[in-house]
Structure formats: structure tokens, C-alpha cells
Amino acid sequence: MHIKIENTEDFFIRGKVSASLADKGLLQKESRIVSFENAEDLARVVSAAKIDLFRSIRACSGSITDISKRLNRDRSAVKRDIDVLQSIGLVDIRTMKNAGHGTKKEVVACDNQVLMAW
């Protein structure tokens, strides 16, 4: 996944280039790009706390409660940050079987590598 800042014009140029390559069968691999129009928008989504949270989830997935305990953070704050990370595709919440106890929700990282470009 790539996280970057780009203006609207660059966004559409990149989209046209990707579409043209896909039409010709030359698109090398699937990639996900999350772009922001300015640094202020990016800063609202990608904070130091959210980066630490993502790194923790990538290292070891778990429930929101488990992750909040591991990071020594309030569960509701962790949940809000996870919702933001999920909205841009960095993490996913999956329902897993919990042996003998029904199901549980587990937060997992969607990408092993995230690149940020300015």
C-alpha cells in the first residue's frame, strides 16, 4: 500500500495511466494507493499513535481489548483509531471462530508493507 499526497490533477493522470496499462495487459501487479490532497488531511488520519497502533497490529493481531492492553491505551481510543485505519484499508476486522465459545473479532493488518510518499 502507498499513502501519498497528490493534487486532483495528478490523481486523475495516475488513474488514466493505470487504466491504459491495464487495457494493454501491462499492469504489473495489484497495488493500493491512498492519496490525500494536502498534508493536513493526511495528518488527521496518520498520527504517531495510529502508526504505533498499526505496527502493533502488524506484529501481532488480536482483539481490540487485547491490543489496547498491549499498548496501555484506552479501549475506546484504540477502537476509534482502528476505525480510521480500517477506513483507509490498513487493517481489517475479521470474525473468527473461538473454540467452544462462538466467535470473536480480530484486528489484522491488510498489508505487510506501507510506503508513504510526499
Secondary structure, DSSP 8 states (H G I E B T S, - for coil): -EEEE--HHHHHHHHHHHHHHHHTT---S---EEEESSHHHHHHHS-HHHHHHHHHHHHS-B-HHHHHHHHT--HHHHHHHHHHHHHTTSEEEEEEE-TTS-EEEEEEES-S--EEE-
